């Protein structure tokens, strides 16, 4: 099952130990329920807020879209490709 962006945001936020109200305030939303609705998939995240959210969560934009392990899997794939090419 594919994870949604909201699931990734929630996973990263909880991993970082940040509250919904803190992240909501840093994003400039007035209502703390806004992040809850984004995480649950009821509302979308404004595209102009994505870089700010990445900074708040201390992750790359890729990690917001694809999850915390995106960089690890890319590194493993590159290592596998290098082994193939090196023989």
N, C-alpha and C positions, 0 to 999 in steps of 0.2 A: 504494500500500500504506500502510495506516495505521501510524503509529509507536505503539509502546507506551510507557507511562509509564516503564518501565525504560530504554528507548532514550533518552528525553529526559533522564532523570537522568544516564545515562552521558555523553551529549553535553555537558550543562552542566558536569558535574564535570570532564571532560577540558578543556573550554574554560577553566575557572577554574584549571586546573593543580593540582587536588586529588587526593590518592590515595584509593583505596578505604578503606584503613585509617584515614586521618584522618576521613573522613566517617562511617565506621562508629562510631568512638570518640565523635565528637561527637553522634551519634544515640543513644548509650548501649547499642549492641549489643556483646556480648562477643566475638563471632566476626567477623573481617573478611570471612569468606566470605558473611556475610549480605547485604551490599550487592551482592556479585557475583551472588547468587541473585535479588535484586530486579531488578538491571539486566538479567539474562538472562530474566526473566519466570517463573522457577521458583517464586518466592515473591512475595507481595504486600507492599506497604508498609503498615504500620499507619497508619490514618487520623490518629491523634493525633500521629504523627511528621511529617506533611506540613508544618505551619508551621515546625517546627524545621529540616527539610531546606531549605525555602525560605530561611530565614535563613542557614544554613551556605553554601548555594550563591549567596546574594545575588541571588535572583530572586523573582519573584512566584509565588504558587501556580498561577496560570494557566500560567505558563511551564513548570512541572513537568508539567502535564497536556498542554499543547499545543505545547511547544517554545519555543526562544528567540525566534523571530520573531513570536510571537502579538501583541505590542504594536505592532510595526511594521505588520502587516497591518491591525490595527484602526485605526491612525492613517491609513493609506492609504484604507481604506474610508470613514472619516469625511470625509476631504478630498474624495473622489469624490462623496459625498452632498452636501456643501456646494456643490460646483460645479454639481451638478444643480439644487439648489434656488435657487441664485443666477442661474441661466440661463446 
